[in-house]
Amino acid sequence: MSDQFAERFQEIVNRAKGDRSQSEFARELGVSSSTVQKWLAGNGFPSSDNLEKIAKSAGLSGVDALRNYLKGEVATAKSPMSPEEILLLAKGLSKKQRKRLIQLMLEDL
């Protein structure tokens, strides 16, 4: 795994994990905490089912978007995100960041 790929993958897994502990995140994926640790260390890679779950938890619209992100490709024509996708993204933010996001949304109403 290249360094850039590994860094991007770690970022995605951490974004998907959000405020949950590594154990809680692993349990939700149906794997052990040590398996998640191996992924983060670059010593393994999730199954396609787990990649899909990680992508969605990270606010990406599926495995193809995750693959493109990991390769460093940026979509040129991005469709608007659904409220559900935005919520998934927001779950990856810290409590302070979520509070700020809510404030900004209320100011925009």
Biopython code that builds the backbone (N, CA, C, O; Angstrom):
import numpy as np
from Bio.PDB.StructureBuilder import StructureBuilder

atoms = [
    (1, "MET", "N", (0.855, -1.177, 0.000)),
    (1, "MET", "CA", (0.000, 0.000, 0.000)),
    (1, "MET", "C", (0.896, 1.233, 0.000)),
    (1, "MET", "O", (1.787, 1.348, 0.842)),
    (2, "SER", "N", (0.672, 2.155, -0.932)),
    (2, "SER", "CA", (1.479, 3.378, -0.985)),
    (2, "SER", "C", (1.185, 4.240, 0.241)),
    (2, "SER", "O", (0.139, 4.107, 0.877)),
    (3, "ASP", "N", (2.123, 5.118, 0.553)),
    (3, "ASP", "CA", (1.948, 5.986, 1.721)),
    (3, "ASP", "C", (0.711, 6.872, 1.575)),
    (3, "ASP", "O", (-0.059, 7.034, 2.521)),
    (4, "GLN", "N", (0.526, 7.446, 0.376)),
    (4, "GLN", "CA", (-0.614, 8.331, 0.148)),
    (4, "GLN", "C", (-1.927, 7.553, 0.276)),
    (4, "GLN", "O", (-2.885, 8.034, 0.881)),
    (5, "PHE", "N", (-1.960, 6.355, -0.297)),
    (5, "PHE", "CA", (-3.146, 5.514, -0.215)),
    (5, "PHE", "C", (-3.434, 5.167, 1.242)),
    (5, "PHE", "O", (-4.578, 5.247, 1.690)),
    (6, "ALA", "N", (-2.388, 4.780, 1.980)),
    (6, "ALA", "CA", (-2.552, 4.407, 3.391)),
    (6, "ALA", "C", (-3.078, 5.580, 4.204)),
    (6, "ALA", "O", (-3.963, 5.415, 5.043)),
    (7, "GLU", "N", (-2.529, 6.771, 3.952)),
    (7, "GLU", "CA", (-2.994, 7.955, 4.678)),
    (7, "GLU", "C", (-4.457, 8.248, 4.372)),
    (7, "GLU", "O", (-5.240, 8.536, 5.278)),
    (8, "ARG", "N", (-4.820, 8.176, 3.110)),
    (8, "ARG", "CA", (-6.208, 8.435, 2.727)),
    (8, "ARG", "C", (-7.139, 7.390, 3.336)),
    (8, "ARG", "O", (-8.231, 7.719, 3.797)),
    (9, "PHE", "N", (-6.703, 6.129, 3.337)),
    (9, "PHE", "CA", (-7.532, 5.069, 3.903)),
    (9, "PHE", "C", (-7.711, 5.279, 5.400)),
    (9, "PHE", "O", (-8.815, 5.120, 5.920)),
    (10, "GLN", "N", (-6.632, 5.635, 6.101)),
    (10, "GLN", "CA", (-6.731, 5.903, 7.540)),
    (10, "GLN", "C", (-7.701, 7.050, 7.798)),
    (10, "GLN", "O", (-8.506, 6.995, 8.728)),
    (11, "GLU", "N", (-7.621, 8.077, 6.978)),
    (11, "GLU", "CA", (-8.519, 9.235, 7.124)),
    (11, "GLU", "C", (-9.977, 8.807, 6.974)),
    (11, "GLU", "O", (-10.832, 9.225, 7.755)),
    (12, "ILE", "N", (-10.259, 7.978, 5.974)),
    (12, "ILE", "CA", (-11.627, 7.516, 5.729)),
    (12, "ILE", "C", (-12.120, 6.660, 6.884)),
    (12, "ILE", "O", (-13.245, 6.837, 7.348)),
    (13, "VAL", "N", (-11.289, 5.729, 7.355)),
    (13, "VAL", "CA", (-11.707, 4.862, 8.467)),
    (13, "VAL", "C", (-11.964, 5.712, 9.708)),
    (13, "VAL", "O", (-12.950, 5.491, 10.411)),
    (14, "ASN", "N", (-11.103, 6.667, 9.984)),
    (14, "ASN", "CA", (-11.304, 7.539, 11.153)),
    (14, "ASN", "C", (-12.544, 8.409, 10.993)),
    (14, "ASN", "O", (-13.263, 8.647, 11.964)),
    (15, "ARG", "N", (-12.801, 8.884, 9.778)),
    (15, "ARG", "CA", (-14.017, 9.673, 9.537)),
    (15, "ARG", "C", (-15.255, 8.791, 9.742)),
    (15, "ARG", "O", (-16.243, 9.222, 10.336)),
    (16, "ALA", "N", (-15.188, 7.555, 9.244)),
    (16, "ALA", "CA", (-16.316, 6.625, 9.400)),
    (16, "ALA", "C", (-16.533, 6.272, 10.870)),
    (16, "ALA", "O", (-17.671, 6.137, 11.319)),
    (17, "LYS", "N", (-15.454, 6.125, 11.604)),
    (17, "LYS", "CA", (-15.529, 5.760, 13.026)),
    (17, "LYS", "C", (-16.153, 6.884, 13.836)),
    (17, "LYS", "O", (-16.916, 6.635, 14.769)),
    (18, "GLY", "N", (-15.828, 8.124, 13.480)),
    (18, "GLY", "CA", (-16.394, 9.262, 14.197)),
    (18, "GLY", "C", (-16.008, 9.257, 15.662)),
    (18, "GLY", "O", (-14.852, 9.015, 16.009)),
    (19, "ASP", "N", (-16.983, 9.525, 16.522)),
    (19, "ASP", "CA", (-16.744, 9.603, 17.964)),
    (19, "ASP", "C", (-16.753, 8.236, 18.646)),
    (19, "ASP", "O", (-16.463, 8.131, 19.837)),
    (20, "ARG", "N", (-17.084, 7.201, 17.894)),
    (20, "ARG", "CA", (-17.139, 5.865, 18.488)),
    (20, "ARG", "C", (-15.743, 5.348, 18.780)),
    (20, "ARG", "O", (-14.772, 5.746, 18.137)),
    (21, "SER", "N", (-15.654, 4.465, 19.749)),
    (21, "SER", "CA", (-14.364, 3.822, 20.023)),
    (21, "SER", "C", (-14.069, 2.846, 18.887)),
    (21, "SER", "O", (-14.962, 2.458, 18.133)),
    (22, "GLN", "N", (-12.818, 2.463, 18.782)),
    (22, "GLN", "CA", (-12.444, 1.498, 17.747)),
    (22, "GLN", "C", (-13.190, 0.183, 17.951)),
    (22, "GLN", "O", (-13.583, -0.468, 16.982)),
    (23, "SER", "N", (-13.386, -0.209, 19.211)),
    (23, "SER", "CA", (-14.112, -1.449, 19.522)),
    (23, "SER", "C", (-15.566, -1.364, 19.073)),
    (23, "SER", "O", (-16.095, -2.308, 18.486)),
    (24, "GLU", "N", (-16.212, -0.230, 19.349)),
    (24, "GLU", "CA", (-17.610, -0.053, 18.937)),
    (24, "GLU", "C", (-17.721, -0.079, 17.419)),
    (24, "GLU", "O", (-18.615, -0.722, 16.869)),
    (25, "PHE", "N", (-16.824, 0.613, 16.746)),
    (25, "PHE", "CA", (-16.818, 0.659, 15.292)),
    (25, "PHE", "C", (-16.618, -0.750, 14.716)),
    (25, "PHE", "O", (-17.324, -1.158, 13.794)),
    (26, "ALA", "N", (-15.658, -1.477, 15.267)),
    (26, "ALA", "CA", (-15.386, -2.843, 14.804)),
    (26, "ALA", "C", (-16.611, -3.733, 15.001)),
    (26, "ALA", "O", (-16.973, -4.510, 14.117)),
    (27, "ARG", "N", (-17.242, -3.614, 16.163)),
    (27, "ARG", "CA", (-18.434, -4.420, 16.464)),
    (27, "ARG", "C", (-19.534, -4.156, 15.440)),
    (27, "ARG", "O", (-20.198, -5.087, 14.985)),
    (28, "GLU", "N", (-19.730, -2.872, 15.073)),
    (28, "GLU", "CA", (-20.754, -2.522, 14.088)),
    (28, "GLU", "C", (-20.454, -3.111, 12.717)),
    (28, "GLU", "O", (-21.367, -3.432, 11.956)),
    (29, "LEU", "N", (-19.162, -3.249, 12.406)),
    (29, "LEU", "CA", (-18.771, -3.844, 11.123)),
    (29, "LEU", "C", (-18.766, -5.365, 11.174)),
    (29, "LEU", "O", (-18.728, -6.028, 10.138)),
    (30, "GLY", "N", (-18.806, -5.915, 12.390)),
    (30, "GLY", "CA", (-18.786, -7.371, 12.542)),
    (30, "GLY", "C", (-17.382, -7.955, 12.480)),
    (30, "GLY", "O", (-17.197, -9.107, 12.088)),
    (31, "VAL", "N", (-16.374, -7.139, 12.876)),
    (31, "VAL", "CA", (-14.988, -7.599, 12.905)),
    (31, "VAL", "C", (-14.408, -7.292, 14.273)),
    (31, "VAL", "O", (-15.041, -6.625, 15.092)),
    (32, "SER", "N", (-13.201, -7.781, 14.515)),
    (32, "SER", "CA", (-12.556, -7.500, 15.796)),
    (32, "SER", "C", (-11.856, -6.144, 15.749)),
    (32, "SER", "O", (-11.570, -5.604, 14.681)),
    (33, "SER", "N", (-11.597, -5.624, 16.919)),
    (33, "SER", "CA", (-10.875, -4.355, 17.027)),
    (33, "SER", "C", (-9.473, -4.493, 16.433)),
    (33, "SER", "O", (-8.948, -3.553, 15.836)),
    (34, "SER", "N", (-8.878, -5.664, 16.600)),
    (34, "SER", "CA", (-7.535, -5.877, 16.052)),
    (34, "SER", "C", (-7.557, -5.883, 14.526)),
    (34, "SER", "O", (-6.564, -5.518, 13.895)),
    (35, "THR", "N", (-8.668, -6.289, 13.928)),
    (35, "THR", "CA", (-8.796, -6.246, 12.467)),
    (35, "THR", "C", (-8.795, -4.808, 11.983)),
    (35, "THR", "O", (-8.121, -4.480, 11.006)),
    (36, "VAL", "N", (-9.548, -3.945, 12.662)),
    (36, "VAL", "CA", (-9.562, -2.517, 12.300)),
    (36, "VAL", "C", (-8.162, -1.944, 12.478)),
    (36, "VAL", "O", (-7.707, -1.158, 11.648)),
    (37, "GLN", "N", (-7.476, -2.329, 13.550)),
    (37, "GLN", "CA", (-6.115, -1.856, 13.802)),
    (37, "GLN", "C", (-5.185, -2.284, 12.666)),
    (37, "GLN", "O", (-4.327, -1.508, 12.246)),
    (38, "LYS", "N", (-5.345, -3.510, 12.165)),
    (38, "LYS", "CA", (-4.521, -3.984, 11.041)),
    (38, "LYS", "C", (-4.780, -3.142, 9.794)),
    (38, "LYS", "O", (-3.847, -2.791, 9.072)),
    (39, "TRP", "N", (-6.052, -2.819, 9.542)),
    (39, "TRP", "CA", (-6.378, -1.978, 8.375)),
    (39, "TRP", "C", (-5.677, -0.637, 8.500)),
    (39, "TRP", "O", (-5.081, -0.148, 7.540)),
    (40, "LEU", "N", (-5.750, -0.041, 9.687)),
    (40, "LEU", "CA", (-5.156, 1.276, 9.900)),
    (40, "LEU", "C", (-3.633, 1.241, 9.796)),
    (40, "LEU", "O", (-3.007, 2.238, 9.434)),
    (41, "ALA", "N", (-3.044, 0.095, 10.113)),
    (41, "ALA", "CA", (-1.590, -0.056, 10.026)),
    (41, "ALA", "C", (-1.147, -0.449, 8.612)),
    (41, "ALA", "O", (0.049, -0.533, 8.336)),
    (42, "GLY", "N", (-2.115, -0.688, 7.721)),
    (42, "GLY", "CA", (-1.772, -1.072, 6.353)),
    (42, "GLY", "C", (-1.451, -2.541, 6.200)),
    (42, "GLY", "O", (-0.828, -2.947, 5.219)),
    (43, "ASN", "N", (-1.876, -3.346, 7.171)),
    (43, "ASN", "CA", (-1.599, -4.786, 7.137)),
    (43, "ASN", "C", (-2.821, -5.608, 6.768)),
    (43, "ASN", "O", (-2.974, -6.738, 7.233)),
    (44, "GLY", "N", (-3.662, -5.071, 5.967)),
    (44, "GLY", "CA", (-4.861, -5.773, 5.538)),
    (44, "GLY", "C", (-5.831, -4.776, 4.951)),
    (44, "GLY", "O", (-5.620, -3.564, 5.002)),
    (45, "PHE", "N", (-6.899, -5.315, 4.392)),
    (45, "PHE", "CA", (-7.884, -4.462, 3.747)),
    (45, "PHE", "C", (-9.262, -5.072, 3.970)),
    (45, "PHE", "O", (-9.399, -6.295, 3.954)),
    (46, "PRO", "N", (-10.286, -4.247, 4.177)),
    (46, "PRO", "CA", (-11.635, -4.768, 4.452)),
    (46, "PRO", "C", (-12.246, -5.484, 3.249)),
    (46, "PRO", "O", (-11.847, -5.282, 2.102)),
    (47, "SER", "N", (-13.218, -6.319, 3.555)),
    (47, "SER", "CA", (-13.993, -6.978, 2.500)),
    (47, "SER", "C", (-14.818, -5.927, 1.766)),
    (47, "SER", "O", (-14.949, -4.797, 2.236)),
    (48, "SER", "N", (-15.367, -6.295, 0.626)),
    (48, "SER", "CA", (-16.181, -5.334, -0.134)),
    (48, "SER", "C", (-17.406, -4.900, 0.662)),
    (48, "SER", "O", (-17.817, -3.743, 0.573)),
    (49, "ASP", "N", (-17.998, -5.807, 1.440)),
    (49, "ASP", "CA", (-19.145, -5.433, 2.281)),
    (49, "ASP", "C", (-18.740, -4.386, 3.314)),
    (49, "ASP", "O", (-19.448, -3.400, 3.519)),
    (50, "ASN", "N", (-17.601, -4.606, 3.960)),
    (50, "ASN", "CA", (-17.137, -3.645, 4.964)),
    (50, "ASN", "C", (-16.684, -2.344, 4.320)),
    (50, "ASN", "O", (-16.849, -1.275, 4.908)),
    (51, "LEU", "N", (-16.115, -2.417, 3.120)),
    (51, "LEU", "CA", (-15.760, -1.184, 2.414)),
    (51, "LEU", "C", (-16.998, -0.339, 2.158)),
    (51, "LEU", "O", (-16.966, 0.883, 2.304)),
    (52, "GLU", "N", (-18.080, -0.988, 1.781)),
    (52, "GLU", "CA", (-19.341, -0.276, 1.528)),
    (52, "GLU", "C", (-19.824, 0.399, 2.813)),
    (52, "GLU", "O", (-20.229, 1.561, 2.788)),
    (53, "LYS", "N", (-19.785, -0.314, 3.917)),
    (53, "LYS", "CA", (-20.210, 0.256, 5.203)),
    (53, "LYS", "C", (-19.318, 1.421, 5.611)),
    (53, "LYS", "O", (-19.805, 2.444, 6.092)),
    (54, "ILE", "N", (-18.013, 1.267, 5.418)),
    (54, "ILE", "CA", (-17.065, 2.323, 5.774)),
    (54, "ILE", "C", (-17.309, 3.552, 4.910)),
    (54, "ILE", "O", (-17.327, 4.679, 5.405)),
    (55, "ALA", "N", (-17.495, 3.323, 3.616)),
    (55, "ALA", "CA", (-17.737, 4.444, 2.693)),
    (55, "ALA", "C", (-18.976, 5.223, 3.101)),
    (55, "ALA", "O", (-18.949, 6.451, 3.171)),
    (56, "LYS", "N", (-20.055, 4.512, 3.368)),
    (56, "LYS", "CA", (-21.300, 5.184, 3.744)),
    (56, "LYS", "C", (-21.158, 5.913, 5.077)),
    (56, "LYS", "O", (-21.650, 7.030, 5.232)),
    (57, "SER", "N", (-20.490, 5.285, 6.033)),
    (57, "SER", "CA", (-20.286, 5.944, 7.331)),
    (57, "SER", "C", (-19.422, 7.183, 7.205)),
    (57, "SER", "O", (-19.545, 8.116, 7.998)),
    (58, "ALA", "N", (-18.543, 7.193, 6.203)),
    (58, "ALA", "CA", (-17.660, 8.338, 5.986)),
    (58, "ALA", "C", (-18.314, 9.407, 5.122)),
    (58, "ALA", "O", (-17.710, 10.444, 4.851)),
    (59, "GLY", "N", (-19.546, 9.157, 4.690)),
    (59, "GLY", "CA", (-20.256, 10.151, 3.894)),
    (59, "GLY", "C", (-19.979, 10.064, 2.410)),
    (59, "GLY", "O", (-20.315, 10.979, 1.658)),
    (60, "LEU", "N", (-19.368, 8.969, 1.980)),
    (60, "LEU", "CA", (-19.135, 8.772, 0.550)),
    (60, "LEU", "C", (-20.276, 7.943, -0.006)),
    (60, "LEU", "O", (-20.875, 7.138, 0.706)),
    (61, "SER", "N", (-20.574, 8.141, -1.278)),
    (61, "SER", "CA", (-21.742, 7.491, -1.864)),
    (61, "SER", "C", (-21.436, 6.104, -2.403)),
    (61, "SER", "O", (-21.913, 5.741, -3.478)),
    (62, "GLY", "N", (-20.664, 5.340, -1.687)),
    (62, "GLY", "CA", (-20.405, 3.959, -2.064)),
    (62, "GLY", "C", (-18.946, 3.672, -2.340)),
    (62, "GLY", "O", (-18.080, 4.540, -2.227)),
    (63, "VAL", "N", (-18.702, 2.419, -2.706)),
    (63, "VAL", "CA", (-17.344, 1.929, -2.892)),
    (63, "VAL", "C", (-16.636, 2.641, -4.044)),
    (63, "VAL", "O", (-15.435, 2.897, -3.958)),
    (64, "ASP", "N", (-17.356, 2.963, -5.115)),
    (64, "ASP", "CA", (-16.713, 3.660, -6.237)),
    (64, "ASP", "C", (-16.178, 5.020, -5.806)),
    (64, "ASP", "O", (-15.067, 5.396, -6.179)),
    (65, "ALA", "N", (-16.959, 5.756, -5.026)),
    (65, "ALA", "CA", (-16.505, 7.054, -4.522)),
    (65, "ALA", "C", (-15.303, 6.868, -3.601)),
    (65, "ALA", "O", (-14.366, 7.666, -3.627)),
    (66, "LEU", "N", (-15.330, 5.825, -2.798)),
    (66, "LEU", "CA", (-14.212, 5.531, -1.900)),
    (66, "LEU", "C", (-12.961, 5.204, -2.711)),
    (66, "LEU", "O", (-11.881, 5.722, -2.428)),
    (67, "ARG", "N", (-13.105, 4.350, -3.711)),
    (67, "ARG", "CA", (-11.964, 4.003, -4.571)),
    (67, "ARG", "C", (-11.358, 5.250, -5.207)),
    (67, "ARG", "O", (-10.142, 5.438, -5.197)),
    (68, "ASN", "N", (-12.222, 6.095, -5.759)),
    (68, "ASN", "CA", (-11.749, 7.323, -6.404)),
    (68, "ASN", "C", (-11.012, 8.215, -5.413)),
    (68, "ASN", "O", (-9.968, 8.782, -5.735)),
    (69, "TYR", "N", (-11.558, 8.334, -4.210)),
    (69, "TYR", "CA", (-10.913, 9.159, -3.187)),
    (69, "TYR", "C", (-9.544, 8.584, -2.832)),
    (69, "TYR", "O", (-8.562, 9.319, -2.730)),
    (70, "LEU", "N", (-9.486, 7.265, -2.646)),
    (70, "LEU", "CA", (-8.232, 6.635, -2.263)),
    (70, "LEU", "C", (-7.169, 6.778, -3.356)),
    (70, "LEU", "O", (-5.976, 6.848, -3.063)),
    (71, "LYS", "N", (-7.610, 6.820, -4.613)),
    (71, "LYS", "CA", (-6.676, 7.002, -5.728)),
    (71, "LYS", "C", (-6.300, 8.467, -5.919)),
    (71, "LYS", "O", (-5.426, 8.787, -6.725)),
    (72, "GLY", "N", (-6.958, 9.357, -5.180)),
    (72, "GLY", "CA", (-6.670, 10.774, -5.297)),
    (72, "GLY", "C", (-7.442, 11.455, -6.399)),
    (72, "GLY", "O", (-7.151, 12.594, -6.764)),
    (73, "GLU", "N", (-8.438, 10.750, -6.935)),
    (73, "GLU", "CA", (-9.253, 11.333, -7.996)),
    (73, "GLU", "C", (-10.410, 12.099, -7.380)),
    (73, "GLU", "O", (-11.038, 11.642, -6.425)),
    (74, "VAL", "N", (-10.678, 13.243, -7.925)),
    (74, "VAL", "CA", (-11.770, 14.075, -7.436)),
    (74, "VAL", "C", (-12.824, 14.130, -8.526)),
    (74, "VAL", "O", (-12.505, 14.377, -9.688)),
    (75, "ALA", "N", (-14.062, 13.905, -8.166)),
    (75, "ALA", "CA", (-15.152, 13.968, -9.139)),
    (75, "ALA", "C", (-15.309, 15.399, -9.619)),
    (75, "ALA", "O", (-15.259, 16.341, -8.828)),
    (76, "THR", "N", (-15.499, 15.554, -10.925)),
    (76, "THR", "CA", (-15.631, 16.901, -11.471)),
    (76, "THR", "C", (-17.059, 17.405, -11.362)),
    (76, "THR", "O", (-17.282, 18.572, -11.042)),
    (77, "ALA", "N", (-18.011, 16.552, -11.620)),
    (77, "ALA", "CA", (-19.411, 16.965, -11.528)),
    (77, "ALA", "C", (-20.027, 16.232, -10.344)),
    (77, "ALA", "O", (-20.348, 15.047, -10.431)),
    (78, "LYS", "N", (-20.182, 16.931, -9.268)),
    (78, "LYS", "CA", (-20.681, 16.318, -8.046)),
    (78, "LYS", "C", (-22.150, 16.658, -7.876)),
    (78, "LYS", "O", (-22.540, 17.825, -7.901)),
    (79, "SER", "N", (-22.961, 15.618, -7.703)),
    (79, "SER", "CA", (-24.380, 15.863, -7.472)),
    (79, "SER", "C", (-24.575, 16.271, -6.015)),
    (79, "SER", "O", (-23.783, 15.892, -5.152)),
    (80, "PRO", "N", (-25.620, 17.039, -5.740)),
    (80, "PRO", "CA", (-25.858, 17.459, -4.357)),
    (80, "PRO", "C", (-26.054, 16.246, -3.450)),
    (80, "PRO", "O", (-26.606, 15.223, -3.857)),
    (81, "MET", "N", (-25.591, 16.387, -2.227)),
    (81, "MET", "CA", (-25.734, 15.297, -1.264)),
    (81, "MET", "C", (-27.140, 15.308, -0.690)),
    (81, "MET", "O", (-27.769, 16.355, -0.536)),
    (82, "SER", "N", (-27.607, 14.112, -0.380)),
    (82, "SER", "CA", (-28.916, 13.995, 0.265)),
    (82, "SER", "C", (-28.757, 14.376, 1.738)),
    (82, "SER", "O", (-27.647, 14.360, 2.269)),
    (83, "PRO", "N", (-29.860, 14.716, 2.393)),
    (83, "PRO", "CA", (-29.774, 15.011, 3.836)),
    (83, "PRO", "C", (-29.183, 13.838, 4.620)),
    (83, "PRO", "O", (-28.478, 14.044, 5.607)),
    (84, "GLU", "N", (-29.470, 12.607, 4.184)),
    (84, "GLU", "CA", (-28.937, 11.431, 4.873)),
    (84, "GLU", "C", (-27.420, 11.349, 4.724)),
    (84, "GLU", "O", (-26.723, 10.997, 5.675)),
    (85, "GLU", "N", (-26.902, 11.674, 3.528)),
    (85, "GLU", "CA", (-25.456, 11.670, 3.321)),
    (85, "GLU", "C", (-24.783, 12.756, 4.157)),
    (85, "GLU", "O", (-23.701, 12.550, 4.705)),
    (86, "ILE", "N", (-25.427, 13.899, 4.246)),
    (86, "ILE", "CA", (-24.885, 14.992, 5.051)),
    (86, "ILE", "C", (-24.854, 14.591, 6.520)),
    (86, "ILE", "O", (-23.889, 14.883, 7.226)),
    (87, "LEU", "N", (-25.906, 13.922, 6.981)),
    (87, "LEU", "CA", (-25.945, 13.465, 8.368)),
    (87, "LEU", "C", (-24.820, 12.469, 8.632)),
    (87, "LEU", "O", (-24.171, 12.529, 9.676)),
    (88, "LEU", "N", (-24.589, 11.559, 7.696)),
    (88, "LEU", "CA", (-23.494, 10.604, 7.873)),
    (88, "LEU", "C", (-22.153, 11.321, 7.973)),
    (88, "LEU", "O", (-21.302, 10.949, 8.781)),
    (89, "LEU", "N", (-21.973, 12.331, 7.163)),
    (89, "LEU", "CA", (-20.749, 13.123, 7.233)),
    (89, "LEU", "C", (-20.643, 13.830, 8.577)),
    (89, "LEU", "O", (-19.582, 13.847, 9.201)),
    (90, "ALA", "N", (-21.751, 14.410, 9.013)),
    (90, "ALA", "CA", (-21.765, 15.160, 10.275)),
    (90, "ALA", "C", (-21.446, 14.257, 11.458)),
    (90, "ALA", "O", (-20.867, 14.716, 12.443)),
    (91, "LYS", "N", (-21.812, 12.984, 11.380)),
    (91, "LYS", "CA", (-21.519, 12.061, 12.477)),
    (91, "LYS", "C", (-20.021, 11.882, 12.673)),
    (91, "LYS", "O", (-19.577, 11.502, 13.756)),
    (92, "GLY", "N", (-19.246, 12.151, 11.638)),
    (92, "GLY", "CA", (-17.795, 12.036, 11.742)),
    (92, "GLY", "C", (-17.134, 13.253, 12.348)),
    (92, "GLY", "O", (-15.930, 13.242, 12.604)),
    (93, "LEU", "N", (-17.903, 14.300, 12.580)),
    (93, "LEU", "CA", (-17.358, 15.524, 13.160)),
    (93, "LEU", "C", (-17.294, 15.418, 14.680)),
    (93, "LEU", "O", (-17.997, 14.613, 15.290)),
    (94, "SER", "N", (-16.452, 16.233, 15.269)),
    (94, "SER", "CA", (-16.405, 16.297, 16.727)),
    (94, "SER", "C", (-17.682, 16.985, 17.221)),
    (94, "SER", "O", (-18.410, 17.597, 16.439)),
    (95, "LYS", "N", (-17.937, 16.879, 18.500)),
    (95, "LYS", "CA", (-19.113, 17.509, 19.091)),
    (95, "LYS", "C", (-19.108, 19.019, 18.853)),
    (95, "LYS", "O", (-20.141, 19.611, 18.538)),
    (96, "LYS", "N", (-17.947, 19.625, 19.004)),
    (96, "LYS", "CA", (-17.809, 21.066, 18.800)),
    (96, "LYS", "C", (-18.108, 21.432, 17.341)),
    (96, "LYS", "O", (-18.782, 22.427, 17.075)),
    (97, "GLN", "N", (-17.610, 20.630, 16.404)),
    (97, "GLN", "CA", (-17.852, 20.892, 14.986)),
    (97, "GLN", "C", (-19.329, 20.721, 14.639)),
    (97, "GLN", "O", (-19.878, 21.501, 13.861)),
    (98, "ARG", "N", (-19.973, 19.705, 15.212)),
    (98, "ARG", "CA", (-21.414, 19.500, 14.956)),
    (98, "ARG", "C", (-22.226, 20.678, 15.488)),
    (98, "ARG", "O", (-23.174, 21.132, 14.847)),
    (99, "LYS", "N", (-21.844, 21.166, 16.666)),
    (99, "LYS", "CA", (-22.541, 22.325, 17.242)),
    (99, "LYS", "C", (-22.408, 23.532, 16.317)),
    (99, "LYS", "O", (-23.382, 24.247, 16.082)),
    (100, "ARG", "N", (-21.211, 23.759, 15.795)),
    (100, "ARG", "CA", (-20.984, 24.875, 14.871)),
    (100, "ARG", "C", (-21.793, 24.690, 13.589)),
    (100, "ARG", "O", (-22.360, 25.650, 13.065)),
    (101, "LEU", "N", (-21.846, 23.476, 13.092)),
    (101, "LEU", "CA", (-22.634, 23.181, 11.896)),
    (101, "LEU", "C", (-24.109, 23.507, 12.124)),
    (101, "LEU", "O", (-24.750, 24.108, 11.261)),
    (102, "ILE", "N", (-24.640, 23.124, 13.257)),
    (102, "ILE", "CA", (-26.029, 23.414, 13.583)),
    (102, "ILE", "C", (-26.259, 24.920, 13.663)),
    (102, "ILE", "O", (-27.263, 25.425, 13.161)),
    (103, "GLN", "N", (-25.332, 25.634, 14.291)),
    (103, "GLN", "CA", (-25.449, 27.087, 14.378)),
    (103, "GLN", "C", (-25.487, 27.713, 12.989)),
    (103, "GLN", "O", (-26.307, 28.588, 12.715)),
    (104, "LEU", "N", (-24.601, 27.261, 12.124)),
    (104, "LEU", "CA", (-24.561, 27.793, 10.756)),
    (104, "LEU", "C", (-25.853, 27.492, 9.998)),
    (104, "LEU", "O", (-26.352, 28.328, 9.244)),
    (105, "MET", "N", (-26.381, 26.303, 10.204)),
    (105, "MET", "CA", (-27.633, 25.942, 9.523)),
    (105, "MET", "C", (-28.790, 26.788, 10.027)),
    (105, "MET", "O", (-29.624, 27.230, 9.237)),
    (106, "LEU", "N", (-28.853, 27.018, 11.334)),
    (106, "LEU", "CA", (-29.921, 27.843, 11.889)),
    (106, "LEU", "C", (-29.816, 29.286, 11.401)),
    (106, "LEU", "O", (-30.830, 29.933, 11.142)),
    (107, "GLU", "N", (-28.593, 29.784, 11.278)),
    (107, "GLU", "CA", (-28.399, 31.149, 10.786)),
    (107, "GLU", "C", (-28.861, 31.286, 9.336)),
    (107, "GLU", "O", (-29.265, 32.364, 8.902)),
    (108, "ASP", "N", (-28.796, 30.187, 8.600)),
    (108, "ASP", "CA", (-29.159, 30.209, 7.189)),
    (108, "ASP", "C", (-30.671, 30.128, 6.958)),
    (108, "ASP", "O", (-31.142, 30.366, 5.846)),
    (109, "LEU", "N", (-31.425, 29.795, 7.999)),
    (109, "LEU", "CA", (-32.891, 29.661, 7.844)),
    (109, "LEU", "C", (-33.576, 31.015, 7.748)),
    (109, "LEU", "O", (-34.798, 31.080, 7.615)),
]
sb = StructureBuilder()
sb.init_structure("model")
sb.init_model(0)
sb.init_chain("A")
sb.init_seg("    ")
for serial, (resi, resn, name, xyz) in enumerate(atoms, 1):
    if name == "N":
        sb.init_residue(resn, " ", resi, " ")
    sb.init_atom(name, np.array(xyz, "f"), 0.0, 1.0, " ", f" {name:<3s}", serial, name[0])
structure = sb.get_structure()
